[in-house]
Every structure is written in C-alpha cells, then in structure tokens.
Amino acid sequence: MSFKVAVVGATGNVGREMLNILDERGFPAGEVVALASRRSQGTEVSFGDRTLKVKALDTYDFSDTDICVMSAGGNVSKEWSPRIGKQGCVVIDNSSAFRYDPDVPLIVPEVNPDAIELFSRKNIIANPNCSTAQLVVALKPLHDVATIKRVVVATYQSVSGAGKEGMDELFTQTRAVFVADQVDVKKFTKRIAFNVIPHIDVFLDDGFTKEEWKMVAETKKMLDPKIKLTATCVRVPVFIGHSEAVNIEFEKPITADEAREILREAPGCQVLDKRENGGYITPLESAGEDATFISRIREDSTVDNGLSMWVVSDNLRKGAALNAVQIAELLVERGLIQPKKKAA
C-alpha cells in the first residue's frame, strides 16, 4: 500500500523534522506534499535525497490525500483541520487545538494506542505537548505495575520548543554577551542566554502557566484521570532536548532496581543509569535520537512508595515529529485507513 501524505508547516523546525522522519522510517508514502502559508510558496525543503517545492495550504485540494501531519500552530489547525478531515484525509495535529476535545484521541503510541480507534469521529488525531509525551512514555510502564498516585515534575525545556525564533534568540543573545553587544529580548520574557526562565506559555488565574496545565490535563487523558500531577515548566538555554526531574508516588511498593528493569523492557524507553561521573543522559546526547532516556532512578524515602528519576528526550522528535509519524504508522498497521488512490 502506498499513501499520499501532506506535511503542513513544512518550513518550520518540526515540519522539516517530520519530513526527515517519514523518510528515515520508510513510511509507505507514494507521494509527499510540503505545504505552508502563501509567503513560503516555492521554498524548497528536503525529503530524503529529494527536494520538494512548498505549495500553499489555502489552495491545496486534500480530496486525494490520505494523511495530513500538521505543525502550523493552533490557529491554523482550528481553521483547517476540520475542513481537511471532512475531505476524508486524516489529520495528525501537533498543536494544542484539539487535544482536549473528547471526540479527538490524544495519542502516544507506546502509551494508549487503542484510543486511536476514535479518530473517525472527526478524522483528527492530536499529538501531545512535547513535555508530556516523554513523561508519559516513562510513566506508563511503571503505572502498569505499581499504580501512580501523584507526580511532581520540574521541566528544563529547550528553546527549540519555542520554534526557530527561540533558537535564533538564544544564538544571537549568546553571541552578543561574548562580544559585549546589547542583548535584545524579543521571543522570551527575559534574557535566555546564560539564564533560566520559569515561565512557558501564558499565566492562568491559579498562578500556573498553560504549559503546566497541559501536562496535567494530557497525562490524565492519556494515562489515568486519577493521577495527581503538578508541574513547574522552565525554559533553559539549550537548543534541543527537554529534560525533566520527576518525583513519583505509587500505591504499591516498587524499588529503584525494579523500576530500572521495567523501564529497560518498555517500548520507547532507554535506561542510562550508572552511579558514576557521566553515567546519565543530558539533552546534548538526546538530540537526534528517538528514545526517551531515563537516568538517576532512585528511591524517595520522604513518601511511601516513592521514586525520583531524570527523563530526557529530543523534543523535536519524540515530543513532536516522531510521535506524529508513529501515529501515522499505527493507522496503517491496524488497517484503519486505506489509500484513496490504488496502486497502478
């Protein structure tokens, strides 16, 4: 079978990564179309050893397209995803526009693959927030064994989570600091170079930010509504790779050794946990990798059945592009979609 796939937002960080991963994983795409806004029309993007010319989203006909992976922001998705879905094309959306819609499945294939069956209600599937995706990959196998009651997580999120503008700002500010130029703040609320900012997305009335709220709501939707979770989300001067310090309280006893063995066998997880210098993962090593890495697994004696651990992943891959492609693969593997165009 050969599918026609459209990538919306193909000129952005995540869109380009989606194209890379579709090629890397050999997704059965007979045709791939790169789409973006009119101002990007004609721009060239890479797909394997081929070059694609970007077409305009607002003039593209999706009636013969099977899958649309979208990373163009919430406003674009709200306008276009329902329209694309009504043309019989399944949308896998990377924005937050439909994550909390009860008729739209929110999917991490290693965590809740069976929920994908609901996609036909609107022909839309939501990709989770980047910080939530890696967290639930690490939590799911432990929850299955010992049942999680409560999670406390502090994130250390890279600037690529704020798009190309965020990466550019870290680069230009860092250079400005070294040459004693003026440091301009545009994308972030404070200087990001040689600094950390405990603020991602907008503030809510209860004092949490929307990024922190997303982690709570999405974990409950994908993993278990009974889990209590609180988060503090922090932007750090790292280009790629989100890190998380995670503290977990379980209903049943579980040791650090047991957790280590469970996670070693879990899909999507890679344990790197040696109690020695360098025996742990950092975001630098996670860049370009598909796995969710877990280090620093240890027992927390301040609560009954407590563990702490360090979770790191490439946010452009598992946090966004890779997860979207894995969702597309799941649709194909389960026979939930068929190509509109039959092979000649």
Buried (B, 14 or more C-beta within 10 A) or exposed (E): EBBBBBBBBBBBBBBBBBBBBBBEBEBBBBEBBBBBBEEBBEBEBEBEEEEBEBBBBEEBEBEEBBBBBBBBBBEBBEBBBBEBBEBBBBBBBBBBBBBEEEEBBBBBBBBBBEBBEBBBEBBBBBBBBBBBBBBBBBBBBBBEEBBBBBBBBBBBBBBBBBBBEBBBBBEBBBEBEEEEEEBEEEBBEEBBBEEBBEBBBEEEEEEBBBBBBBBBBBBBBBBBEEBEBBBBBBBBBBBBBBBBBBBBBBBEEBEBEBBBEBBEEBEBBBBBBEEEEEEBBBBEBBBEBBBBBBBBBBBBEEBEBBBBBBBBBBBBBBBBBBBBBBBBBBBBEEEEBEBEEEEE
